[in-house]
Amino acid sequence: MSKSKIKIIDDLSLRAEIEQKIEKMSHVQLAQWALSLAKHVLPYLEQELPNLEQVEQAFKVNELWQVGQATVHQVRQAGFQIHKIARECQSEIAKTAARTAGQAVAVGHMREHAIVASDYAIKVIGLASDNKMKCITEERTWQLIQLQNFQQDH
């Protein structure tokens, strides 16, 4: 199992299970899964940034990439735009939710961004719950269920 690139409190056994399953997914399935994670924590960004038009545009670029209608370069640029939004956020929780979205969009560029998006989503839940392990485990469990759904359905 790889070590998280960001500092988080985590359920390491569930993270390891997710990481193992990620290896068996297609690049497009990973992108779809990562976007679902980002959308799941988007309300935490919306509290500070009610107009999510730029974020939704970036999601659309990734979705177009998934069907061969956008380039990797366009995906990277869209991800960079979201990270710019993250730098402008005042609260740590909104900033982290934006980073989740940026990493999710960037999965179109590199598969490795999926686990980073997953970790950022965990950090969002940790920040929102004062790092309650129950909440973190619930989020990891939800992520795992989503992952299994994308493996079966797509």
Backbone as a ProteinNet text record, in pm:
[ID]
protein_1_A
[PRIMARY]
MSKSKIKIIDDLSLRAEIEQKIEKMSHVQLAQWALSLAKHVLPYLEQELPNLEQVEQAFKVNELWQVGQATVHQVRQAGFQIHKIARECQSEIAKTAARTAGQAVAVGHMREHAIVASDYAIKVIGLASDNKMKCITEERTWQLIQLQNFQQDH
[TERTIARY]
83.6	0	87.9	49.1	124.3	83.3	170.6	143.4	69.5	-25.7	-99.1	-4.1	-28.4	54.7	17.6	-94.6	-137.8	-156.5	-152.5	-166.9	-315	-354.2	-492.8	-498.7	-609.9	-642.7	-731	-702.6	-764.7	-790.6	-877.2	-899	-809.1	-691.1	-589.4	-626.8	-702.7	-740	-836.3	-930.6	-1021.1	-946.6	-854	-774.5	-695.8	-637.1	-559.9	-649.4	-771.2	-865.3	-901.8	-924.5	-954.4	-836.7	-718	-599.2	-581.3	-609.4	-597.5	-698.4	-820.2	-925	-901.1	-842.7	-812.8	-726.4	-633.5	-540.2	-611	-730.4	-802.8	-901.5	-909.7	-1007.5	-946.3	-1032.3	-986	-963.6	-893	-864.3	-996.1	-1088	-1216.5	-1298.8	-1301.7	-1374.2	-1318.1	-1186.4	-1123.3	-1165.5	-1168.8	-1210.1	-1354.9	-1440.7	-1581.2	-1594.9	-1521.1	-1524.3	-1475.1	-1361.9	-1304.1	-1399.8	-1466.7	-1564.2	-1679.6	-1720	-1828.5	-1785.5	-1658.4	-1606.8	-1606.9	-1562.4	-1556.4	-1696.6	-1790.6	-1928	-1988.2	-1945.3	-1994.1	-1953.4	-1835.3	-1788.8	-1805.5	-1860.2	-1878.4	-1960.1	-2061	-2134.4	-2043.1	-1931.2	-1838.4	-1769.4	-1752	-1698.1	-1808.9	-1926.8	-2040.9	-2076.3	-2045.7	-2071.9	-1996.1	-1876.3	-1795.8	-1808.4	-1829.2	-1832.7	-1963.7	-2073.2	-2203.9	-2209.8	-2132.8	-2132.9	-2021	-2061.5	-1964.7	-1948.8	-1979.9	-1977.7	-1841.3	-1732.3	-1598.5	-1569.1	-1609.5	-1586.3	-1668.4	-1793	-1878.6	-1826	-1769.5	-1707.1	-1588.4	-1510.2	-1394.4	-1439.6	-1545.2	-1601.4	-1642.6	-1703.7	-1750.2	-1631.3	-1520.3	-1401.4	-1354.6	-1354.1	-1314.3	-1412.4	-1540.7	-1641.2	-1625.6	-1590.9	-1564.3	-1439.1	-1337.7	-1216	-1251.6	-1341.4	-1379.9	-1434.4	-1494.5	-1550.6	-1469.1	-1346.2	-1255	-1281.3	-1350.2	-1382.9	-1308.4	-1213.2	-1125.4	-986.8	-886.4	-748.2	-699.9	-592.3	-528.5	-485.3	-437.2	-396.9	-516	-631.8	-751.1	-790.5	-776	-804.9	-709.5	-581.4	-482.1	-515	-546.9	-579.1	-702.7	-802.1	-924.4	-891.7	-806	-763.1	-689.3	-603.1	-528.7	-623.9	-731.8	-829.3	-893.5	-922.1	-983.5	-882.5	-757.3	-656.1	-636.4	-656.8	-651.5	-765	-883.6	-998	-964	-902.1	-865.7	-775	-679.4	-586.5	-658.2	-772	-846.7	-946.8	-969.9	-1065.9	-1012.6	-1102.3	-1064.6	-1058.6	-1160.4	-1165.3	-1088.6	-1030.9	-954.8	-1045.3	-1167.3	-1258.4	-1298.7	-1327.1	-1361	-1239.7	-1124.1	-999.9	-977	-1000.2	-977.4	-1081	-1205.3	-1308.2	-1271.5	-1218.9	-1174.5	-1056.9	-965.6	-851.9	-900.6	-1003.9	-1063.5	-1109.1	-1180.6	-1231.1	-1117.2	-1015.3	-901.1	-829.6	-810.2	-745.2	-834.2	-964.8	-1057.1	-1053.3	-1056.7	-1050.8	-918.3	-810.8	-676.6	-656.6	-750	-738.2	-729	-791.4	-778.8	-635.7	-556	-413.3	-332.5	-354.2	-279.4	-368.9	-367.5	-448.4	-421.7	-298.1	-256.8	-333.8	-393.8	-470.5	-596	-640.7	-763.9	-748.7	-640.6	-622.7	-598.9	-536.8	-515.2	-649.3	-736.9	-871.8	-945.6	-931.4	-994.1	-943.7	-813.8	-754.8	-801.1	-809.6	-858.4	-1003.8	-1085	-1224	-1227.1	-1136	-1126.7	-1087.3	-996.8	-955.2	-1073.4	-1156.7	-1275.6	-1364.1	-1391.2	-1477	-1411.6	-1280.5	-1208.3	-1222.8	-1205.3	-1219.4	-1362.5	-1458.9	-1600.4	-1645.8	-1578.5	-1624	-1528.7	-1431.6	-1329.7	-1254.9	-1227.9	-1153.4	-1214.8	-1346.8	-1414.4	-1393.1	-1331.5	-1297.9	-1421.7	-1532.9	-1658	-1696.2	-1687.7	-1722.6	-1623.5	-1496.7	-1392.9	-1411.8	-1439.7	-1463.6	-1589.1	-1692.5	-1814.7	-1786.3	-1704.8	-1670.1	-1587.3	-1488.9	-1408.4	-1496.3	-1590.3	-1681.9	-1766	-1817	-1895.2	-1810.8	-1684.5	-1595	-1575.9	-1559	-1538.8	-1663	-1780.4	-1905.2	-1918.5	-1887.2	-1890.5	-1794.5	-1677	-1575.3	-1626.8	-1685.9	-1740.3	-1854	-1934.5	-2041.8	-1985.9	-1880.4	-1821	-1753.5	-1700.3	-1639.3	-1746.3	-1862.1	-1968	-2047.9	-2081.4	-2173.6	-2108.8	-1980.1	-1918.4	-1824.5
-119	0	125.2	223.4	348.1	435.8	524.8	619.7	739.5	792.1	909.2	1026.8	1103.1	1219.8	1340.4	1330	1438.6	1383	1473.3	1430.8	1414.6	1290.3	1262	1155.1	1154.3	1042.8	952.1	822.1	735.4	595.7	524	381.6	310.3	272.4	222	90.1	5.7	-121.4	-98.8	-6.2	24.5	94.3	182	249	145.3	48.1	-56.4	-137.3	-165.7	-240.6	-159.6	-31.1	57.3	58.4	74.8	81.9	-46	-157.1	-286.2	-295.7	-251.9	-259.1	-159.6	-46	57.2	0.3	-85.3	-140.9	-217.7	-269.9	-353.2	-272.6	-144.5	-61.5	2.5	29.3	103.1	249.1	319.6	461.6	541.1	510.1	580.5	549.4	423.3	388.1	465.5	476.4	552.1	698.2	756	896.1	913.5	820.2	827.8	817.2	723.6	705.5	830.9	884.1	1002.3	1121.4	1138.9	1248.1	1227.8	1102.3	1077.1	1116.4	1092.8	1132.1	1284	1351.5	1497.9	1557.4	1503.3	1553.6	1529.6	1422.6	1387.2	1491.3	1550.1	1650.2	1793.9	1809.9	1943.6	2039	1990.1	2082.7	2158.9	2102.4	2171.9	2289.5	2280.8	2393.2	2494.8	2444.8	2530	2624.8	2585.7	2673.1	2803.9	2797.4	2918.7	2977.2	2892	2933.7	2884.6	2962.1	2915.6	2889.8	2964.5	2946	2847.9	2728.2	2622.3	2601.6	2703.9	2690.9	2645.2	2702.3	2662.4	2516.6	2474.8	2336.1	2242.3	2277.7	2194.2	2187.4	2298.2	2298.9	2202.4	2202.4	2112.3	1966.4	1938.1	1802.2	1763	1857.3	1831.5	1799.7	1871.3	1843.5	1699.5	1658.3	1520.6	1421.8	1450.9	1361.7	1354.1	1465.3	1464.4	1381.5	1394.2	1312.3	1163.7	1126.5	986.3	925.4	1007.6	957.5	1003.2	1045.7	1080	1213.2	1304.7	1434.2	1551	1521.2	1624.1	1562.5	1647.6	1599.7	1595.5	1523.2	1520	1661	1737.1	1875.6	1956.7	1940.6	2013	1969.7	1841	1789.8	1852.2	1855.5	1915.2	2061.5	2135.9	2277.9	2296.4	2211	2218.3	2190.6	2091.7	2061.4	2179	2242.7	2358.6	2471.3	2489.5	2594.3	2569.4	2444.2	2413.4	2435.1	2399.4	2422.7	2572.5	2653.2	2798.9	2843.1	2786	2814.3	2774.5	2658.1	2609.2	2709.3	2764.8	2861.3	2987.7	3017.9	3138.8	3116.9	2991.1	2960.8	3005.7	3054.2	3100.7	2985.8	2899.6	2792.7	2670	2599.9	2478.7	2370.9	2362.6	2259.5	2285.9	2411.2	2444.8	2422.1	2463	2443.5	2294.7	2211.5	2067.5	2004.7	2050.7	2001.7	2038.6	2159	2200.7	2115	2084.6	1998.1	1858.1	1809.8	1681	1687.5	1794.2	1811.1	1823.3	1900.2	1916.6	1785.4	1707	1576.5	1482.8	1487.9	1401.2	1432.5	1558.6	1598.4	1551.2	1562.6	1527.6	1378.3	1296	1151.6	1127	1212.1	1199.9	1214.2	1281.8	1298.9	1179.8	1142.9	1031.1	955.6	824.2	737.9	763.5	796.3	812.1	921.8	1012.6	1120	1066.3	946.2	890.8	868	804.4	777.6	909	1005	1135.4	1206.5	1199.3	1256.9	1189.5	1058.1	980.9	1026.7	1047.1	1092.6	1233.8	1321.1	1456.9	1453.3	1365.7	1352.9	1308.5	1218.2	1174.7	1292.4	1374.5	1491.4	1587.2	1603.4	1688.3	1636.5	1507.4	1447.5	1457.6	1438.8	1455.5	1596.7	1695.5	1835.2	1864.8	1811.9	1839.2	1770.8	1660.5	1581.2	1588.8	1680.1	1687.3	1553.2	1494.2	1367.8	1251.5	1245.8	1130.9	1008.6	906.3	786.3	720.9	726.7	667.7	732.7	863.9	936.7	905.6	897.6	867.3	726.4	631	493	485.2	559	561.1	614.5	719.4	775.9	676.9	612.5	512.3	396.6	355.2	246.3	289.8	412.9	466.7	468.4	513.3	516.5	376.8	279.2	141.7	88.7	117.8	75.1	140.9	270.2	339.8	274.5	242.5	179	47	-33.3	-162.6	-142.5	-39.9	-10.2	25.7	104.6	142.5	22	-68.8	-189.3	-277.6	-287.9	-377.3	-313.7	-186.9	-122.3	-78.4	-58.4	3	-91
0	0	0	-79.4	-82.6	35.2	70.3	178.1	119.1	192.4	147	125.6	19.9	-10.1	76.2	146.2	234.4	375	472.2	611.4	644.6	676.2	711	819.1	889.2	978.5	894.1	895.2	796.7	850.6	781.5	804.2	702.8	747.2	655.1	589.5	657.3	595.9	478.7	494.2	383.6	269.7	303.9	199.7	120.4	189.5	122	27.6	72.1	-12	-137.1	-118.5	-231.9	-328.3	-274.5	-359.8	-441.7	-379.6	-448.8	-563.8	-540.1	-642.1	-755.7	-722.7	-823.3	-935.6	-899.5	-998.3	-1108.8	-1079.9	-1175.4	-1260.1	-1236.2	-1307.2	-1430.6	-1528	-1646	-1605.9	-1690.2	-1666.5	-1660.5	-1751	-1754.5	-1628.9	-1586.4	-1463.1	-1344.8	-1338.6	-1229.3	-1231.9	-1351	-1364.3	-1318.4	-1357.3	-1316.8	-1165	-1107.3	-961.7	-890.5	-935.8	-871.2	-878.6	-992.5	-1002.8	-905.4	-885.6	-789.1	-648	-614.5	-482.6	-468.2	-573.1	-569.6	-556	-630.2	-623.1	-484.5	-420.6	-287.2	-182.2	-196.6	-98.5	-148.3	-268	-325	-236.9	-162.4	-75	23	59.8	151.6	81.9	-48.9	-125.4	-151.9	-177.5	-210.1	-96	27.5	143.2	130	71	54.8	-85.6	-181.9	-322.1	-384.9	-366.7	-414	-565.4	-643.5	-789	-826.6	-857	-888.7	-1038.9	-1117.1	-1263.1	-1315.5	-1265.6	-1312.4	-1278	-1160.2	-1118	-1205.7	-1228.9	-1313.4	-1456.2	-1505.5	-1638.7	-1643.3	-1537.1	-1531	-1528.1	-1453.3	-1452.3	-1594.1	-1665.8	-1803	-1894.3	-1877.8	-1958.8	-1934.5	-1809.4	-1778.7	-1842.9	-1832.9	-1891.8	-2043.8	-2106.5	-2250.9	-2281.7	-2197.2	-2214.4	-2208.2	-2117.4	-2100.6	-2229.8	-2314.4	-2440.2	-2561.4	-2536.1	-2645.3	-2711.2	-2643.1	-2702.9	-2638.7	-2551.9	-2494.3	-2479.8	-2483.4	-2475.5	-2330.5	-2309.5	-2177.2	-2137.4	-2233.6	-2205.3	-2152.8	-2214.9	-2168.6	-2027.4	-1998.3	-1864	-1762.7	-1796.9	-1705.1	-1678.3	-1783	-1767.1	-1678.7	-1697.4	-1615.3	-1468.3	-1444.3	-1307.5	-1244.2	-1323.3	-1272.6	-1233.2	-1310.2	-1278.4	-1141.7	-1112.6	-982.3	-869.7	-892.6	-788.5	-763.8	-868.3	-850.4	-757.5	-777.8	-690.2	-546.5	-531	-396.6	-325.4	-398.3	-336.9	-290.6	-351.5	-317.2	-203.9	-167.1	-59.7	75.6	158.6	292	392.9	390.5	490.3	441.6	535.2	503.9	444.1	491.5	442.3	296.6	261	122.3	32.5	80.5	4.9	-22.6	76.9	62.8	-29.9	-23.2	-115.7	-259.8	-278.2	-411.9	-458.6	-369.4	-405.7	-445.2	-377	-414.9	-559.9	-593.6	-730.4	-831.2	-797.3	-887.7	-915.2	-811.1	-827.4	-909.7	-885.2	-959.1	-1108.8	-1142.8	-1283.6	-1344.7	-1268.4	-1317.9	-1340.5	-1298.2	-1324.2	-1475	-1554.7	-1700.4	-1747.4	-1670.6	-1701	-1651.7	-1524.5	-1464.5	-1367.2	-1377.2	-1290.9	-1142.4	-1108.4	-968.9	-896.3	-972.1	-908.2	-838.3	-874.8	-815.8	-665.6	-624.7	-480.7	-405.3	-470.6	-406.1	-388	-488.8	-475.4	-360.6	-352.7	-245.7	-109.2	-97.4	29.1	64.8	-35.2	-7.8	40.2	-17.3	29.1	175.4	211.1	351.5	440.4	390.8	468.9	489.1	387	399.6	513	510.8	613.2	751.1	755.2	881.9	936.1	849.6	892.1	936.9	864.6	895.8	1024	1060.7	1176.6	1295.6	1288.9	1393.6	1405.6	1288	1274.8	1353.1	1354.4	1417	1328.9	1386.5	1310.3	1250.7	1320.7	1269.9	1136.6	1128.3	1005.9	893.6	928.2	829.4	774.1	861.9	818.5	732.5	769.1	687.9	547.8	538.5	407.5	326	387.6	315.6	269.3	353.4	316.1	196.2	200.2	88.9	-38.5	-26.5	-142	-200.8	-114.7	-158.3	-230.5	-177.2	-241.7	-379.6	-386.5	-515.7	-614.9	-566.9	-651.9	-706.9	-621	-664.8	-765	-745.6	-840.9	-977.2	-981	-1110	-1177.3	-1096.5	-1154.2	-1217.3	-1154.1	-1202.9	-1317.3	-1301.9	-1395.9	-1526.4	-1525.1	-1644	-1712.2
[MASK]
++++++++++++++++++++++++++++++++++++++++++++++++++++++++++++++++++++++++++++++++++++++++++++++++++++++++++++++++++++++++++++++++++++++++++++++++++++++++++

